[in-house]
Every structure is written in structure tokens, then in C-alpha cells.
């Protein structure tokens, strides 16, 4: 019975037993049990008409096809009998009746698996029977272990996982963290159990040492898979490095040190320090893998060698130390607070510069605006062109004050420029342009050209007697002086 529990025949319901129709012997078709536990094999005779006479009942065990052994017999007159010695003292009838001859088998063994037939001897119909199959289950004994190997170039077994003496056979899976493969084998036991063994293989390297490898076993009797993780053990010769030299061994420095670090499996057995120049200097002390210089001098200006050994071999590493006269200054790196403060200061400076630029541009924009009052009119006094530009009519009504003698008023013309006619340095009488002369090529000689220029000069001098243009020039008009020849 599943789980190894015991069941009593009290309340046994024939309708739940195997068989239908005219079958008269009611039994359970299949039961599961575990070693060392007990199981109840129930049997009941059903006689609808009451015309069948029961004479005897027997339980017959068939471990394999073709083998039949009586293990329990009940006769109403002669009583109980247990003819098979392998079941002696392990089998009992639960009730002393022919109608319900159920039995209990205690201290079960794996070899007890098989078919159990409850057989009646009856009159007048003859024998009647019903068969129950007993399946013996066994929880496997699970284990996992590593196999220590040496690093190399060939594949090797690095771990084993086993589910021993289980029934039915277990299933083994690997959950590797490294590349590899596995193989599985089974061994059948004499009592029907099965041992399953799986081996994991890979090409071992020093990097595989200490890595996790997980074995998982699944089997019918387990409520959940069994899981176990092991760490690989790969042995290899030492790998050596030296640390501690900071390129600042100056004369007089004390307690300079070197450390010899080694990676190896198994652990190193010996660590040896030597110097390339010969024996170690007197100022050097060695303590295992640590070399200490009590006081740096020229004697330690050499190459130090560290050699490490284990059972798989030896390895060494060396470093050259250079002694300098003075201590080299060390510039500490900026702290995090200083970096943050510098960033904030830069941001504040940028904000101030932007504010100043904005303020200056604002002031410039305010200064370039249109004037808020009318500028005073330009005044021309004592110029050689006074008579030329003197107005022939009285001042206009727009004037607010009488002009003094010798002054001429020019009304501003908006954005039009005012030409200063008195500026002789820029050719004032020609509106700022240089004097224009006739083409000298049309005169026969220099004298004619000179007489022509003198004639023009005289005309200019007489121009003051002519009518002068109005002082007020309308907007949009241009003022161009007549050409002057000097």
C-alpha cells in the first residue's frame, strides 16, 4: 500500500476492488509498499445466492512467471498454515473467516514484490481467485562527490553522482557552470533495486578549480528532486607574482616591502627569495612570502626573485628595484569634495559672466534708441559760403528766435545728412567730391587749358551776385555744389 501505511479489512468495499460482473473474489489490483514497512492484502468472497460452499482459501505468491509458492492457508477445521519459510513470522490472517481471509505482511523486503493470488476452493463451482500486484518501491541513497584531478590537456572525470538501490531507477541530471559532458550507467541489484551512477568529464584547467557543479536526482519515491552542489578540485603548479614595489625606493627609506603571491593547488610547500646579484643584502629580512628592507641603500639596487614550489612543480617571478637619491613627491589625487566644489564654482562663475554680458547688452540697447528731444539746429558763422546760402526770403514761422547777423538756419531733414560746405579739406564746394576738370585732351596746349581754368575761377567768384538757392531743402532732395576749378 502506497506510503507504507497499514490498512485494515474492516469496512472493505467490494465495489472498490478489482474485477466486475460475475467475479466472486474481490481484491485490489495493485499496491505499492516500501521495505521494512507493512502492507495489507485484502480479499473477500461474494456469493449472491448463497449456494456456494467454501472449503479452503490460500494465498499464492508468484515472484516471477512460472513460480508459485503458497505462503498462507486457512481451513475452517484445520486452521492456519504458513508453508513458505521466507514469510514465516511475517504473515498473519487479519480475520479467522473464509469470507474475509485478508492477510498482512510485515517487515517487507524488496524481494517480496510480485503477484499475490487469493484462491478459494469451493463446491460445486471449483476454484475462484483474484490477484493483487505488489510493487515494492525503494528510495535511492543519493550522493555526489568530486574527483581531484590534475590540470592537463586530456578529458578526465571530475565529479560523480550516484542514486543507489532505488526502485524504480532514478534519473540523474547535471547543472554545470563549466563546459563538459557526462555518462550514466546502471547496475541491477539481486532484490530488484537499481543503482544509477553518472560521471562528469571535462578537460581540467586551473580556472576550473573551485567552480560549482550541481547534481540533481529525480525518482518516483521523492517528493522533489534531490540536489547537491560540489566544488571542483583541479590541481596545478604555482603561478607567481610580486607586489609592493612603488618605484619610490629612495636612500634612507625604511620598511620597504615586497610580497610574493602564488596561486596553486595544493598550497605551496616552499617560498624562496633570492637576489640576482648574489646573496640577499644585510638590510633585507624574509618572513615567508614577505621580503622587508629595513633601510634602503644602494645594496638593494638589484633584482629580487621569488620561487614557489608545490608537488606539481615550481614557478618563479622577479622584479628589479631601482634606488633613487631623493624621495619623489607624491601628488594626492583630488578628493570627491574638491571635485564637486570645483564644478559648483565653475557653474557660479559662468552664471556671473552671463549676467554681466546681459546687463551690458541691455544698456547698449537702451543707449541706441531715438533721442528724446530735438537736437539744436546747426549754425554757420563766418564761412566763405555765407552769401551763397543766404536766404532771399524772411525766416519761416517755425523759427522761435531771430537769427543774429551772419547766421543761417538749416531745418533738419530727418535722416538726411547735412553737407558742411565750409570743409575745404574735403572739396566742400562739390558736396565733398573733388573738383571736376574738363578733359585736357580737347585743348591744343597748356596755355589754353590754363585760360579755361582761369575763366571758370572767375565765374565762381561772381556767383555770389547770382540768385542763391533757398536755405531750406525739402526732404528727399540732394544738394550738389557747382564744380569748382582751382
TATA-V617160 format. One record per residue. SS is DSSP state (a for helix, b for strand, c for the rest). NEAR is the number of other C-alpha atoms within 12 Angstrom. D_FIRST is the distance of its C-alpha to the first C-alpha in whole Angstrom. Layout:
SS/NEAR/D_FIRST
SS/NEAR/D_FIRST
//
This chain:
c/32/0
a/23/4
a/24/6
a/27/6
c/21/6
c/25/7
c/24/8
c/23/11
c/27/13
c/17/16
c/13/16
c/23/14
c/19/16
a/27/17
a/18/18
a/16/15
c/28/14
b/26/15
c/22/19
c/16/22
c/13/25
c/15/26
c/22/23
c/32/23
b/40/19
b/38/16
b/42/13
c/33/10
c/27/11
b/26/8
b/32/5
b/35/5
b/37/5
b/35/8
c/34/11
c/21/13
c/26/10
c/31/8
b/41/6
b/38/7
b/45/9
c/46/11
b/47/14
b/40/17
b/37/21
c/31/23
c/21/27
c/12/29
c/9/32
c/14/31
c/12/33
c/21/31
b/23/31
b/33/28
b/26/29
b/33/26
b/42/22
b/39/21
b/42/17
b/31/18
b/34/17
b/24/18
c/25/17
c/16/20
c/10/22
c/10/25
c/13/23
c/18/22
b/26/21
b/28/21
b/35/19
b/38/19
b/36/22
b/35/23
b/24/27
c/19/28
c/14/31
c/12/30
b/20/27
b/26/24
b/25/24
c/26/22
c/20/24
c/19/22
a/14/23
a/21/20
a/27/18
c/17/21
c/19/20
c/25/16
b/31/15
b/28/16
b/34/17
c/27/16
c/22/19
c/21/22
c/24/23
c/34/23
c/35/22
c/34/18
c/41/17
c/41/14
b/41/13
b/32/11
b/40/11
c/28/12
c/24/13
c/32/11
c/29/14
a/30/14
a/29/16
a/36/13
c/32/12
b/32/13
b/33/14
b/41/13
b/39/16
b/42/17
b/38/21
b/37/23
b/26/27
b/26/29
b/15/32
c/14/34
c/16/32
b/16/30
b/24/27
b/32/24
b/31/20
b/35/17
b/33/15
b/35/11
b/30/10
b/37/8
b/32/9
b/37/9
b/38/10
b/39/13
c/31/15
c/33/19
b/26/22
b/31/24
b/27/28
b/33/31
b/26/35
b/31/38
c/25/41
c/25/44
b/29/47
b/31/50
c/29/52
c/19/53
c/12/53
c/15/51
b/20/47
b/28/45
b/28/41
b/41/41
b/38/37
b/37/34
b/42/30
b/39/27
b/39/24
b/32/23
b/30/20
b/36/18
b/37/15
c/31/16
c/33/20
c/37/21
b/32/24
b/36/27
b/31/30
b/34/33
b/22/35
b/26/38
c/22/41
c/24/44
c/21/44
c/23/42
b/24/40
b/26/37
b/22/35
b/23/31
b/21/30
b/24/27
b/22/27
b/18/24
c/19/23
c/12/23
c/24/19
c/27/18
c/31/18
b/29/21
b/34/24
b/35/25
b/35/29
b/34/31
b/31/35
b/37/37
b/29/41
b/30/44
b/24/48
c/32/48
c/28/51
a/25/52
a/24/51
a/29/48
c/30/48
c/23/45
c/23/44
b/24/40
b/37/38
b/29/34
b/35/31
b/30/28
b/37/24
b/28/22
c/31/18
c/23/15
c/27/13
c/25/16
c/11/17
c/11/21
c/21/23
b/29/24
b/24/28
b/26/30
b/25/34
b/29/37
b/25/40
c/37/42
c/30/45
b/31/48
b/31/51
b/31/54
b/29/58
b/32/60
b/29/61
b/28/64
b/25/66
b/30/69
b/24/69
c/23/71
c/26/75
c/19/76
c/22/80
c/24/82
b/33/82
b/28/86
c/24/88
c/22/88
c/24/84
b/18/82
b/22/78
b/30/77
b/31/74
b/35/72
b/30/68
b/37/67
b/28/63
b/33/61
b/25/57
b/33/56
b/32/53
c/27/53
c/22/55
c/29/59
c/21/60
b/24/64
b/29/66
b/30/70
b/33/73
b/28/76
b/26/79
c/21/80
c/16/84
b/15/83
c/17/82
c/25/80
c/27/83
c/18/84
c/24/83
b/28/79
b/22/76
b/24/73
b/17/70
c/21/67
c/29/66
b/26/69
b/33/73
b/29/75
b/35/79
b/23/81
b/23/84
c/31/84
c/27/88
a/21/89
a/29/87
a/38/83
c/28/85
c/24/83
b/26/79
b/39/76
b/32/74
b/37/70
b/32/68
b/36/64
b/26/63
b/25/59
c/19/58
c/23/58
b/22/61
b/26/64
b/28/65
b/28/68
b/29/70
b/27/73
b/28/75
b/24/79
c/32/80
c/23/84
b/28/86
b/20/88
c/16/91
c/16/90
c/17/87
c/15/86
c/9/86
c/9/82
c/7/82
c/7/79
c/9/77
c/11/78
c/11/75
a/10/73
a/11/75
a/13/79
a/13/77
a/13/76
a/14/80
a/15/81
a/14/80
a/14/81
a/14/84
a/14/85
a/14/83
a/14/86
a/14/89
a/14/88
a/14/88
a/14/91
a/14/93
a/14/91
a/14/93
a/14/96
a/14/96
a/14/96
a/14/98
a/14/101
a/14/100
a/14/101
a/13/104
a/12/105
a/12/104
a/13/106
a/12/109
c/11/109
c/11/110
c/12/113
c/9/116
c/9/116
c/7/120
c/10/123
c/12/124
c/12/128
c/19/130
c/17/131
b/21/135
b/28/137
c/21/140
c/14/143
c/20/142
c/20/144
c/28/142
a/24/143
a/27/146
a/28/144
a/34/141
c/30/143
c/24/143
c/17/145
c/15/144
c/16/144
c/22/140
c/18/138
c/10/137
c/13/133
c/15/135
c/11/135
c/12/138
c/15/141
c/20/141
c/13/143
c/13/146
c/19/144
c/24/141
b/31/139
b/31/136
c/29/133
c/26/131
c/23/127
c/20/125
c/16/122
c/9/120
c/15/123
c/19/124
c/27/128
c/26/130
c/28/132
c/28/136
c/25/137
c/18/135
a/20/137
a/15/135
a/16/132
c/24/135
a/26/135
a/30/138
a/24/136
c/26/133
c/25/131
c/20/132
c/19/134
c/24/138
c/20/138
c/20/141
c/17/142
c/11/142
a/16/144
a/11/145
a/12/147
c/15/150
c/13/152
c/12/153
a/13/152
a/12/155
a/16/154
a/20/150
a/19/151
a/17/154
a/23/151
a/25/149
a/18/152
a/17/152
a/23/149
a/20/149
a/16/152
a/19/150
a/22/148
a/20/150
a/15/152
a/21/149
a/18/149
a/13/152
c/15/149
c/16/147
c/21/144
c/21/141
c/22/139
c/29/137
c/26/134
c/23/132
c/16/130
c/15/126
c/12/125
c/12/129
c/15/129
c/25/132
c/21/134
c/27/137
c/26/140
c/24/140
c/29/142
c/25/144
c/21/145
//
